[in-house]
């Protein structure tokens, strides 16, 4: 069944909104439950297609999963090893997170190459090289990784690039290894700190997450328990940029300032008014904002690639000219052609976009090319005059739970239409 959004635009956003649990923290923590022995309860479940896909992968490993209200109950008592096929990995890139826990617990794994949004090359060679450093033998054949970890051992690993996925996979794997494992040049994202906190709450000994060096002292096993996963900093940033673009006055709850310092710093340059109080951010935009001269994406704590398309929408209607440079993914500008249909003035050369702000966007028939581009088109549709139809909204459902309902509570007019 095909679903699409119909947006009656020209609306401002006003009211209060709550940030959901982080998808990018939830997925590796789900994979980490493979390491545990017993019942794990994760609070504030968020109904995203990526999370349902990861749950399906855990089920083929014998893990029992039950949703009780907003609590996800995970029983790993009968967890066993299993081949993870293309049927599952093509649906969610985070399937690669299962590799580390499977190797640590069962000493072998067979997993198909992961899928996900087509935003550019996201090779898993950093994962493969790192696991080989720890003694894993890996054969790549017919689209699968055949991994033997009979000689898996603790040690020191220096990543070629601070990959979030490789950092998290290695953290999970090292938890059950004898001795001490030191990971250097690792990613620093808040989701990695959250994974460390989860692992430690289940009995692991991990320290250093949030810095460029993580140390793991192996333990014999992890137990079950309760855990509250962090709020989604990208969703929070999306809401901030939506209000800045469309205008209005919105208080965003469960928006952690420290997780979005770079974005907040940029917004303060635009004449947008921000009031920050603990985990609440109130954003007010009563007039057309001023363009930001230059924006570049880099790994955390700098401006994230996952907010670059949303920022592009804001710059497309701001007063002035902005230069946006995408340093992480070569196909992150899929949004440009669709914004062009809506009247935006954007020129792209290589990984740089020159955005000349226009006074108005106009409704159009557009296609979501990936998760963040889709979320950005929703913002553009709310801002634009007239009606906008967004196709391929299954991408949006991968990272935003009922996004249309959230925006409608703030005064937007979005309808989800099902076409058989």
C-alpha positions as a Python dict, from the first residue, in 0.01 Angstrom:
ca = {
    (1, 'X'): (0, 0, 0),
    (2, 'X'): (137, 340, -102),
    (3, 'X'): (113, 621, 153),
    (4, 'X'): (174, 990, 104),
    (5, 'X'): (136, 1318, 287),
    (6, 'X'): (-93, 1596, 166),
    (7, 'X'): (8, 1925, 331),
    (8, 'X'): (-195, 2243, 323),
    (9, 'X'): (86, 2490, 374),
    (10, 'X'): (136, 2848, 482),
    (11, 'X'): (103, 2764, 853),
    (12, 'X'): (304, 2878, 1155),
    (13, 'X'): (377, 2642, 1445),
    (14, 'X'): (273, 2716, 1803),
    (15, 'X'): (242, 2515, 2123),
    (16, 'X'): (439, 2239, 2295),
    (17, 'X'): (595, 1919, 2166),
    (18, 'X'): (786, 1628, 2319),
    (19, 'X'): (1093, 1463, 2167),
    (20, 'X'): (1069, 1086, 2128),
    (21, 'X'): (1328, 827, 2228),
    (22, 'X'): (1637, 825, 2007),
    (23, 'X'): (1629, 583, 1716),
    (24, 'X'): (2007, 595, 1679),
    (25, 'X'): (2050, 501, 2045),
    (26, 'X'): (1770, 243, 2049),
    (27, 'X'): (1907, 34, 1760),
    (28, 'X'): (2254, -50, 1901),
    (29, 'X'): (2104, -106, 2246),
    (30, 'X'): (1863, -359, 2094),
    (31, 'X'): (2162, -536, 1939),
    (32, 'X'): (2343, -525, 2273),
    (33, 'X'): (2067, -729, 2437),
    (34, 'X'): (2221, -1030, 2257),
    (35, 'X'): (2500, -1006, 2517),
    (36, 'X'): (2261, -1019, 2813),
    (37, 'X'): (2121, -1312, 3005),
    (38, 'X'): (1767, -1252, 3128),
    (39, 'X'): (1491, -995, 3091),
    (40, 'X'): (1565, -643, 2966),
    (41, 'X'): (1298, -372, 2977),
    (42, 'X'): (1349, -63, 2763),
    (43, 'X'): (1127, 230, 2854),
    (44, 'X'): (950, 477, 2623),
    (45, 'X'): (938, 259, 2314),
    (46, 'X'): (907, 453, 1990),
    (47, 'X'): (718, 290, 1701),
    (48, 'X'): (959, 330, 1409),
    (49, 'X'): (994, 93, 1116),
    (50, 'X'): (1373, 60, 1171),
    (51, 'X'): (1317, -49, 1531),
    (52, 'X'): (1052, -304, 1428),
    (53, 'X'): (1301, -442, 1173),
    (54, 'X'): (1571, -480, 1438),
    (55, 'X'): (1321, -655, 1665),
    (56, 'X'): (1247, -900, 1381),
    (57, 'X'): (1620, -977, 1358),
    (58, 'X'): (1638, -1047, 1731),
    (59, 'X'): (1339, -1281, 1703),
    (60, 'X'): (1517, -1503, 1449),
    (61, 'X'): (1791, -1538, 1713),
    (62, 'X'): (1538, -1684, 1956),
    (63, 'X'): (1490, -1366, 2159),
    (64, 'X'): (1135, -1310, 2280),
    (65, 'X'): (1001, -955, 2248),
    (66, 'X'): (679, -815, 2391),
    (67, 'X'): (547, -461, 2388),
    (68, 'X'): (363, -372, 2709),
    (69, 'X'): (232, -17, 2676),
    (70, 'X'): (544, 195, 2622),
    (71, 'X'): (780, -68, 2764),
    (72, 'X'): (963, -311, 2536),
    (73, 'X'): (1025, -638, 2718),
    (74, 'X'): (1313, -845, 2580),
    (75, 'X'): (1377, -1198, 2707),
    (76, 'X'): (1713, -1334, 2592),
    (77, 'X'): (1691, -1665, 2780),
    (78, 'X'): (1669, -1872, 2461),
    (79, 'X'): (1898, -1661, 2245),
    (80, 'X'): (2092, -1868, 1991),
    (81, 'X'): (2312, -1801, 1693),
    (82, 'X'): (2158, -1765, 1348),
    (83, 'X'): (2223, -1649, 995),
    (84, 'X'): (2097, -1297, 931),
    (85, 'X'): (1987, -1286, 570),
    (86, 'X'): (1938, -1013, 310),
    (87, 'X'): (1566, -1022, 385),
    (88, 'X'): (1643, -844, 713),
    (89, 'X'): (1965, -653, 651),
    (90, 'X'): (1830, -485, 337),
    (91, 'X'): (1560, -323, 550),
    (92, 'X'): (1778, -164, 815),
    (93, 'X'): (2146, -71, 805),
    (94, 'X'): (2171, -105, 1183),
    (95, 'X'): (2159, -483, 1134),
    (96, 'X'): (2541, -465, 1127),
    (97, 'X'): (2529, -388, 1501),
    (98, 'X'): (2447, -752, 1569),
    (99, 'X'): (2787, -863, 1443),
    (100, 'X'): (2986, -762, 1752),
    (101, 'X'): (2748, -917, 2007),
    (102, 'X'): (2715, -1241, 1806),
    (103, 'X'): (3092, -1278, 1783),
    (104, 'X'): (3137, -1210, 2154),
    (105, 'X'): (2867, -1455, 2264),
    (106, 'X'): (2889, -1733, 2004),
    (107, 'X'): (3233, -1684, 1843),
    (108, 'X'): (3094, -1689, 1492),
    (109, 'X'): (2841, -1504, 1280),
    (110, 'X'): (2699, -1502, 927),
    (111, 'X'): (2539, -1175, 821),
    (112, 'X'): (2443, -1019, 490),
    (113, 'X'): (2565, -673, 399),
    (114, 'X'): (2342, -402, 549),
    (115, 'X'): (2100, -174, 362),
    (116, 'X'): (1942, 160, 460),
    (117, 'X'): (1894, 502, 302),
    (118, 'X'): (2085, 567, -22),
    (119, 'X'): (2268, 879, 95),
    (120, 'X'): (2611, 771, -22),
    (121, 'X'): (2885, 519, 44),
    (122, 'X'): (2881, 390, 400),
    (123, 'X'): (3131, 106, 376),
    (124, 'X'): (3172, -138, 662),
    (125, 'X'): (3543, -185, 594),
    (126, 'X'): (3624, -6, 921),
    (127, 'X'): (3421, -270, 1109),
    (128, 'X'): (3592, -553, 921),
    (129, 'X'): (3945, -423, 972),
    (130, 'X'): (3882, -363, 1343),
    (131, 'X'): (3742, -711, 1406),
    (132, 'X'): (4038, -864, 1221),
    (133, 'X'): (4266, -673, 1460),
    (134, 'X'): (4095, -858, 1746),
    (135, 'X'): (4157, -1196, 1581),
    (136, 'X'): (3838, -1252, 1382),
    (137, 'X'): (3870, -1434, 1049),
    (138, 'X'): (3629, -1289, 792),
    (139, 'X'): (3543, -1422, 448),
    (140, 'X'): (3333, -1201, 219),
    (141, 'X'): (3135, -1408, -28),
    (142, 'X'): (2804, -1378, -218),
    (143, 'X'): (2701, -1066, -27),
    (144, 'X'): (2763, -1222, 315),
    (145, 'X'): (3024, -1187, 587),
    (146, 'X'): (3129, -1527, 724),
    (147, 'X'): (3301, -1455, 1056),
    (148, 'X'): (3495, -1699, 1273),
    (149, 'X'): (3602, -1568, 1614),
    (150, 'X'): (3764, -1875, 1769),
    (151, 'X'): (4077, -1662, 1818),
    (152, 'X'): (3890, -1351, 1931),
    (153, 'X'): (4094, -1166, 2192),
    (154, 'X'): (4110, -832, 2369),
    (155, 'X'): (4361, -575, 2250),
    (156, 'X'): (4404, -226, 2114),
    (157, 'X'): (4222, -99, 1805),
    (158, 'X'): (4280, 235, 1634),
    (159, 'X'): (4002, 326, 1393),
    (160, 'X'): (4094, 482, 1058),
    (161, 'X'): (3793, 714, 1095),
    (162, 'X'): (3571, 781, 1399),
    (163, 'X'): (3286, 566, 1269),
    (164, 'X'): (2983, 558, 1499),
    (165, 'X'): (2881, 209, 1389),
    (166, 'X'): (3229, 59, 1423),
    (167, 'X'): (3276, 221, 1763),
    (168, 'X'): (2949, 76, 1892),
    (169, 'X'): (3008, -270, 1741),
    (170, 'X'): (3352, -295, 1900),
    (171, 'X'): (3226, -172, 2238),
    (172, 'X'): (2964, -446, 2244),
    (173, 'X'): (3203, -716, 2129),
    (174, 'X'): (3471, -629, 2385),
    (175, 'X'): (3234, -653, 2682),
    (176, 'X'): (3265, -1033, 2702),
    (177, 'X'): (3634, -1068, 2611),
    (178, 'X'): (3900, -1166, 2863),
    (179, 'X'): (4123, -875, 2953),
    (180, 'X'): (4118, -509, 2852),
    (181, 'X'): (4033, -366, 2513),
    (182, 'X'): (4127, -10, 2423),
    (183, 'X'): (3955, 165, 2131),
    (184, 'X'): (4119, 480, 1995),
    (185, 'X'): (4007, 749, 1748),
    (186, 'X'): (3648, 653, 1823),
    (187, 'X'): (3329, 850, 1760),
    (188, 'X'): (3205, 1079, 2040),
    (189, 'X'): (2830, 1098, 1973),
    (190, 'X'): (2587, 1107, 2269),
    (191, 'X'): (2438, 779, 2147),
    (192, 'X'): (2773, 612, 2222),
    (193, 'X'): (2761, 747, 2577),
    (194, 'X'): (2408, 607, 2606),
    (195, 'X'): (2524, 266, 2484),
    (196, 'X'): (2803, 271, 2744),
    (197, 'X'): (2549, 357, 3015),
    (198, 'X'): (2322, 73, 2906),
    (199, 'X'): (2605, -182, 2896),
    (200, 'X'): (2731, -76, 3239),
    (201, 'X'): (2380, -96, 3386),
    (202, 'X'): (2375, -460, 3270),
    (203, 'X'): (2710, -539, 3432),
    (204, 'X'): (2972, -434, 3177),
    (205, 'X'): (3283, -230, 3258),
    (206, 'X'): (3313, 42, 2994),
    (207, 'X'): (3457, 389, 3039),
    (208, 'X'): (3559, 680, 2820),
    (209, 'X'): (3257, 711, 2588),
    (210, 'X'): (3226, 1069, 2469),
    (211, 'X'): (3603, 1099, 2433),
    (212, 'X'): (3829, 967, 2157),
    (213, 'X'): (3942, 669, 2367),
    (214, 'X'): (3720, 399, 2520),
    (215, 'X'): (3842, 127, 2755),
    (216, 'X'): (3650, -196, 2812),
    (217, 'X'): (3737, -452, 3079),
    (218, 'X'): (3576, -781, 2985),
    (219, 'X'): (3330, -963, 3212),
    (220, 'X'): (3193, -1316, 3193),
    (221, 'X'): (2832, -1221, 3125),
    (222, 'X'): (2579, -940, 3134),
    (223, 'X'): (2248, -957, 3318),
    (224, 'X'): (1905, -807, 3251),
    (225, 'X'): (1748, -491, 3389),
    (226, 'X'): (1559, -167, 3315),
    (227, 'X'): (1689, 116, 3102),
    (228, 'X'): (1567, 458, 2986),
    (229, 'X'): (1710, 544, 2643),
    (230, 'X'): (1804, 906, 2568),
    (231, 'X'): (1578, 1142, 2367),
    (232, 'X'): (1646, 1185, 1996),
    (233, 'X'): (1874, 1482, 1934),
    (234, 'X'): (1810, 1475, 1557),
    (235, 'X'): (1433, 1485, 1609),
    (236, 'X'): (1483, 1772, 1854),
    (237, 'X'): (1696, 1952, 1596),
    (238, 'X'): (1435, 1888, 1328),
    (239, 'X'): (1168, 2054, 1543),
    (240, 'X'): (1395, 2352, 1615),
    (241, 'X'): (1456, 2401, 1243),
    (242, 'X'): (1086, 2353, 1161),
    (243, 'X'): (983, 2638, 1389),
    (244, 'X'): (1268, 2858, 1266),
    (245, 'X'): (1158, 2794, 905),
    (246, 'X'): (781, 2818, 943),
    (247, 'X'): (769, 3078, 1218),
    (248, 'X'): (584, 3059, 1549),
    (249, 'X'): (647, 2992, 1916),
    (250, 'X'): (706, 2635, 2033),
    (251, 'X'): (840, 2482, 2354),
    (252, 'X'): (1027, 2158, 2285),
    (253, 'X'): (1044, 1921, 2583),
    (254, 'X'): (1320, 1658, 2625),
    (255, 'X'): (1552, 1863, 2405),
    (256, 'X'): (1899, 1842, 2557),
    (257, 'X'): (2105, 2152, 2487),
    (258, 'X'): (2442, 1976, 2505),
    (259, 'X'): (2338, 1738, 2226),
    (260, 'X'): (2270, 2019, 1977),
    (261, 'X'): (2518, 2293, 2067),
    (262, 'X'): (2631, 2339, 1707),
    (263, 'X'): (2276, 2384, 1576),
    (264, 'X'): (2184, 2618, 1862),
    (265, 'X'): (2492, 2828, 1788),
    (266, 'X'): (2386, 2860, 1423),
    (267, 'X'): (2026, 2948, 1512),
    (268, 'X'): (2146, 3229, 1738),
    (269, 'X'): (2300, 3389, 1427),
    (270, 'X'): (1963, 3408, 1249),
    (271, 'X'): (1761, 3643, 1475),
    (272, 'X'): (1573, 3338, 1604),
    (273, 'X'): (1497, 3366, 1979),
    (274, 'X'): (1590, 3069, 2199),
    (275, 'X'): (1512, 3025, 2569),
    (276, 'X'): (1678, 2718, 2722),
    (277, 'X'): (1579, 2573, 3060),
    (278, 'X'): (1716, 2232, 3156),
    (279, 'X'): (1572, 1990, 2896),
    (280, 'X'): (1329, 2243, 2746),
    (281, 'X'): (1400, 2475, 2457),
    (282, 'X'): (1154, 2745, 2359),
    (283, 'X'): (1207, 2873, 2006),
    (284, 'X'): (1040, 3185, 1866),
    (285, 'X'): (1062, 3306, 1507),
    (286, 'X'): (834, 3599, 1433),
    (287, 'X'): (997, 3726, 1113),
    (288, 'X'): (1205, 3611, 817),
    (289, 'X'): (1541, 3496, 949),
    (290, 'X'): (1890, 3589, 832),
    (291, 'X'): (2097, 3341, 630),
    (292, 'X'): (2401, 3171, 781),
    (293, 'X'): (2709, 3241, 567),
    (294, 'X'): (2865, 2893, 574),
    (295, 'X'): (2758, 2559, 717),
    (296, 'X'): (2974, 2245, 712),
    (297, 'X'): (2893, 1896, 833),
    (298, 'X'): (3144, 1708, 1048),
    (299, 'X'): (3133, 1430, 1308),
    (300, 'X'): (3001, 1520, 1654),
    (301, 'X'): (3029, 1762, 1830),
    (302, 'X'): (3017, 1966, 1508),
    (303, 'X'): (2712, 2020, 1287),
    (304, 'X'): (2555, 1682, 1200),
    (305, 'X'): (2491, 1557, 849),
    (306, 'X'): (2150, 1432, 970),
    (307, 'X'): (2036, 1795, 1015),
    (308, 'X'): (2187, 1933, 697),
    (309, 'X'): (1875, 1884, 476),
    (310, 'X'): (1651, 2048, 738),
    (311, 'X'): (1898, 2336, 762),
    (312, 'X'): (1892, 2368, 383),
    (313, 'X'): (1516, 2424, 393),
    (314, 'X'): (1563, 2704, 647),
    (315, 'X'): (1835, 2866, 437),
    (316, 'X'): (1617, 2841, 126),
    (317, 'X'): (1369, 3089, 277),
    (318, 'X'): (1610, 3303, 481),
    (319, 'X'): (1730, 3649, 383),
    (320, 'X'): (2067, 3628, 213),
    (321, 'X'): (2297, 3360, 71),
    (322, 'X'): (2430, 3049, 243),
    (323, 'X'): (2702, 2802, 146),
    (324, 'X'): (2640, 2446, 267),
    (325, 'X'): (2924, 2194, 247),
    (326, 'X'): (2850, 1825, 300),
    (327, 'X'): (3166, 1648, 414),
    (328, 'X'): (3031, 1305, 511),
    (329, 'X'): (2795, 1170, 241),
    (330, 'X'): (2820, 1234, -130),
    (331, 'X'): (2448, 1186, -198),
    (332, 'X'): (2309, 1407, 77),
    (333, 'X'): (2176, 1665, -170),
    (334, 'X'): (1885, 1456, -301),
    (335, 'X'): (1658, 1719, -150),
    (336, 'X'): (1778, 1994, -386),
    (337, 'X'): (1579, 1896, -696),
    (338, 'X'): (1259, 1862, -493),
    (339, 'X'): (1304, 2199, -324),
    (340, 'X'): (1362, 2342, -672),
    (341, 'X'): (1010, 2229, -766),
    (342, 'X'): (887, 2439, -474),
    (343, 'X'): (1067, 2752, -587),
    (344, 'X'): (1397, 2728, -399),
    (345, 'X'): (1711, 2873, -558),
    (346, 'X'): (1992, 2624, -497),
    (347, 'X'): (2297, 2541, -710),
    (348, 'X'): (2510, 2236, -632),
    (349, 'X'): (2869, 2168, -730),
    (350, 'X'): (3030, 1853, -599),
    (351, 'X'): (2959, 1851, -223),
    (352, 'X'): (2877, 2221, -193),
    (353, 'X'): (2538, 2389, -228),
    (354, 'X'): (2489, 2762, -281),
    (355, 'X'): (2150, 2856, -137),
    (356, 'X'): (1997, 3193, -224),
    (357, 'X'): (1704, 3262, 5),
    (358, 'X'): (1366, 3325, -157),
    (359, 'X'): (1069, 3495, 5),
    (360, 'X'): (824, 3211, -61),
    (361, 'X'): (804, 2843, -138),
    (362, 'X'): (509, 2699, -327),
    (363, 'X'): (335, 2365, -291),
    (364, 'X'): (438, 2090, -532),
    (365, 'X'): (439, 1714, -590),
    (366, 'X'): (769, 1587, -444),
    (367, 'X'): (951, 1265, -361),
    (368, 'X'): (1134, 1176, -39),
    (369, 'X'): (1469, 1024, -135),
    (370, 'X'): (1576, 930, 219),
    (371, 'X'): (1479, 971, 584),
    (372, 'X'): (1612, 1321, 652),
    (373, 'X'): (1524, 1457, 308),
    (374, 'X'): (1168, 1337, 368),
    (375, 'X'): (1149, 1509, 706),
    (376, 'X'): (1283, 1825, 544),
    (377, 'X'): (1015, 1819, 274),
    (378, 'X'): (752, 1807, 547),
    (379, 'X'): (895, 2133, 687),
    (380, 'X'): (902, 2284, 338),
    (381, 'X'): (541, 2177, 282),
    (382, 'X'): (423, 2340, 605),
    (383, 'X'): (602, 2661, 502),
    (384, 'X'): (493, 2665, 136),
    (385, 'X'): (185, 2834, -5),
    (386, 'X'): (-74, 2589, -133),
    (387, 'X'): (-75, 2210, -127),
    (388, 'X'): (228, 1981, -122),
    (389, 'X'): (214, 1606, -184),
    (390, 'X'): (507, 1400, -49),
    (391, 'X'): (561, 1049, -185),
    (392, 'X'): (778, 769, -38),
    (393, 'X'): (692, 864, 319),
    (394, 'X'): (800, 519, 436),
    (395, 'X'): (1145, 677, 458),
    (396, 'X'): (1013, 931, 709),
    (397, 'X'): (851, 657, 919),
    (398, 'X'): (1195, 505, 967),
    (399, 'X'): (1296, 787, 1202),
    (400, 'X'): (989, 991, 1304),
    (401, 'X'): (689, 843, 1484),
    (402, 'X'): (360, 979, 1344),
    (403, 'X'): (529, 1302, 1239),
    (404, 'X'): (209, 1436, 1089),
    (405, 'X'): (24, 1410, 1420),
    (406, 'X'): (303, 1591, 1605),
    (407, 'X'): (302, 1885, 1364),
    (408, 'X'): (-78, 1899, 1347),
    (409, 'X'): (-86, 1955, 1723),
    (410, 'X'): (124, 2266, 1657),
    (411, 'X'): (-112, 2403, 1392),
    (412, 'X'): (2, 2231, 1072),
    (413, 'X'): (-247, 2071, 832),
    (414, 'X'): (-106, 1734, 720),
    (415, 'X'): (-305, 1432, 609),
    (416, 'X'): (-168, 1081, 560),
    (417, 'X'): (-334, 930, 252),
    (418, 'X'): (-330, 558, 174),
    (419, 'X'): (-344, 453, -191),
    (420, 'X'): (-409, 86, -267),
}
